[in-house]
Amino acid sequence: SVSRTAKLAGLPIGLAGRTAVGIGKRLGGRSAEIVAQEIQQRTADQVFRVLGELKGGAMKLGQALSVFEAVLPEELAGPYRASLTALQNAAPPLPASVIHKTLADELGPDWRHQLPAFDDHAAGAASIGQVHRARWHTPDGDVDVAVKVQYPGVAKALRSDLRNLARLAKLFSVVSPGIDVAGLCHDLAERLDEELDYEREADNQRRFAAAFDGTLGEGEDLYVPKVYAATPRVLVTEWLTGRPLSEIIATGTQAERDRAGGQLVRAVYSGPARTGLMHADPHPGNFLVLPDGRLGVLDFGAVKPLPGGLPAPLGTLAGHSVLRDGEALLASMHEFGFLKPDAKLTADEALGYFVPMCEMFETETFHFTRQWLRRSASHFVDPRQSASLVARGMTLPGEYFTVHRVALGVVGVLAQLGCEVPMRTEELRWVTAFRAIVDPAWTDPGDLPGERRQRPRRPALIA
């Protein structure tokens, strides 16, 4: 604990040192802009290296921030994009001896009978546990599985990290401008007990697997791996082989990017209606494009229970924004508690704030790009912009923070993909309050070749 705290405490000290050197360079004649870029780049390199090494809450925050790299100006994002995206898929793994002890504690001393083949080299290492490829013994024969093993002592490390990182929120504004890091840490901490319990995660995964089992139609293109066994610290699931979404971002064709983007949106947006849960960790490391083109969805430790579907107030605000109905938008903001008691806001100012966020729902398809996201982000971050002034009079009710964070995360990944997605269709399909305002007569046209129009009964939506 002392060592982890010391490493995190060293981050602002390193920034202070670089800033002091930067002042000296400016006094020596170098341009302030070039010096600022160097400071930001070196700070990002240090921040994300330390976050990756520490795992736990440190790495979890780094993964959450990594989806927002598209917000950064290209001249800054380019040099350390690799530092950010590396956190999406890997971290230094623990020794095999530590993993073997956990398996013996959780599965019993004869765990090798149940796992006749076990690769000691981790296939992936993330914030809470690492994954090993293995063979699982069943009555019908052995099957390939992914065995996720939780790091010893990670629960204490997670809570300590998130407390310390929240105190360093100003430091992260250097590498992730406009992101509420303190709020993000609080939201991640809220999900800790659930995410640390692999038996609960197994239950979540089974619910998603049942919902995405192909019954939506022949064209259903999402897949959730089967669960074979779970204990509080070990989870055994079906092994999936495919291309990580980060690889599609880096080298995929435009058609592959567009398809993956649409699948990602559907995986997140449809979850609350079909399972009562929202996948709350939408970084690219949790998605694989399978050989048959389906999107494999992984990691159901971080979820947001939404038994009534996506929250109706968010759909209502988006609907009024798309129709440019400023008076109705302002009234809804008051009704749903999105304005501070002393806030003085006009209908035009409310529209000026929300319309850029809802631009993606105005046309049949929307093309996400890093340039668009940077332009949109500057609208809210630049203190000279009206939207930034409006934001000071607003508040986000706590029950919507996770949904808002996940939606922003999905947009960040879509911008990384540079994809064109039918966002309006997905919003109309899954957000009832939005549909009731924008197009009450809309009927689902189906969007995949060969999709059957007959759909299973779904839980009633309130959103």
PyMOL commands that set and color helices and strands:
alter all, ss='L'
color gray80, all
select helices_A, chain A and resi 2-27+32-54+56-66+69-71+74-88+96-107+111-114+154-167+169-175+181-190+192-196+198-211+245-251+254-269+271-275+284-286+312-322+326-335+347-361+370-381+386-391+398-417+423-430+432-438
alter helices_A, ss='H'
color red, helices_A
select strands_A, chain A and resi 117-118+124-125+129-136+143-150+222-223+227-230+234-238+243-244+277-279+287-289+295-297+303-305+366-367+420-421
alter strands_A, ss='S'
color yellow, strands_A
deselect
rebuild
show_as cartoon
